[in-house]
């Protein structure tokens, strides 16, 4: 699943949140931005089911003027507002974030693309097989095929293999993080299947 949106210019992280008496809350400007994002999502996509699994987000910022801005100061309010609008369940699903600054445009705007890197196990397109086992299986297939190929076929095969391995990396990182958390918590069982 992939989603593409044209959103209004976001407030900076400094103006999105306010601190009052030891509590942090979303400012009026932040709430207005969240409501605008919700309106755009519902107008463009209708009421959607939030995306699941690990996600990648590409953000193209077109500022409203020539002032200097830190682009990282706009990322969190944007991700937070898209979560509020139901694009995904939680912005912690975002494993890749690419942000680009484009030329200024009148009123400013943000073009956003969100796509699923890896569906969760059990969902359509998601594997129940452990990603490390998948990588081992893929490597065996690659070595066997590599022995029979030559010349251009070999180069094309290596490009395809490289793309396949890249698609497995987020799942491997996710599994490694899970294993590390299990080791730290004492739940790790080295005799269990991977």
Secondary structure, DSSP 8 states (H G I E B T S, - for coil): -EEEEEE-----HHHHEEEETTEEEE-HHHHHHHHHHHHHHHHHH-S---B-SEEEEEEEEE-SSS----THHHHHHHHHHHHHTTSBS-GGGEEEEEEEE----TT-EEEEEEEEEE--TTSTT---S-HHHHHHHHHHHHHHHHTT--HHHHHHHHHHHHHHHHHHHHHHHHHHHHHHHHHHHT---TTS--
